[in-house]
Amino acid sequence: MRLKLLWVGKTQESWVRTGIEEYAGRIRRYLPLEILEAREEKGAQAAAMRERECERLAKLIPKGGRLVLLDERGEAMTSPELASFLSKNRDQGTQDLVFAIGGAYGFTDQFRSQAFKSISLSRMTLTHQMVRVFLLEQIYRGFTIINCEPYHHE
Ligand SMILES: C[S@@+](CC[C@H](N)C(=O)[O-])C[C@H]1O[C@@H](n2cnc3c(N)ncnc32)[C@H](O)[C@@H]1O
């Protein structure tokens, strides 16, 4: 299985980039991980920005990729539940597990309808930049749980 993380726009803050590099490096000990950035839309109405950004995200999904959205209205999961989702996908032979984080205005309904699953990290709205680090840390935590490594404590 390969992991792909899709998001909108460059990572602005250096301290967020440091977190991304740290956890992406840790995840790559377990499986290939690719991070793909869709161009951020600027200067349009919110609905048009959302629409264009989602079109760009959709183009980055590999054929047959299983799309998982990060969405505050998604399913709340524990870290062991995320670990189990990752291991099930690996064992079922999912080739590309694709996590997508929306831009500042989120996802269109059309893009949402393509998703296999939507995951919420919290009921609060988080910045689309910081979600990158939180998601990567949870995926890393998931692999330490799968491999019974001493990182996650119940
Ligand atoms: C600023 S939020 C977008 C808010 C937008 N109003 C909406 O309703 O989706 C930008 C992106 O960050 C991610 N995000 C923000 N908070 C989240 C949360 N609590 N759980 C999961 N993803 C979240 C989602 O991918 C979202 O599309």
The ligand as a Gaussian input file, in Angstrom:
#p B3LYP/6-31G(d) Opt

LIG

0 1
 C      -10.548000      25.764000       7.700000
 S      -11.135000      24.172000       7.336000
 C      -12.528000      24.449000       6.287000
 C      -13.705000      24.887000       7.012000
 C      -14.908000      24.905000       6.127000
 N      -15.759000      25.949000       6.599000
 C      -15.657000      23.584000       6.193000
 O      -16.777000      23.593000       6.651000
 O      -15.123000      22.554000       5.795000
 C      -10.014000      23.585000       6.134000
 C       -9.854000      22.104000       6.059000
 O       -9.167000      21.662000       7.219000
 C       -9.605000      20.357000       7.556000
 N      -10.139000      20.398000       8.929000
 C      -10.372000      21.480000       9.693000
 N      -10.838000      21.125000      10.895000
 C      -10.882000      19.774000      10.905000
 C      -11.249000      18.796000      11.877000
 N      -11.692000      19.146000      13.075000
 N      -11.167000      17.499000      11.547000
 C      -10.721000      17.122000      10.332000
 N      -10.345000      17.999000       9.368000
 C      -10.424000      19.304000       9.653000
 C      -10.640000      19.930000       6.530000
 O      -10.023000      19.153000       5.529000
 C      -11.106000      21.265000       5.975000
 O      -11.576000      21.124000       4.655000

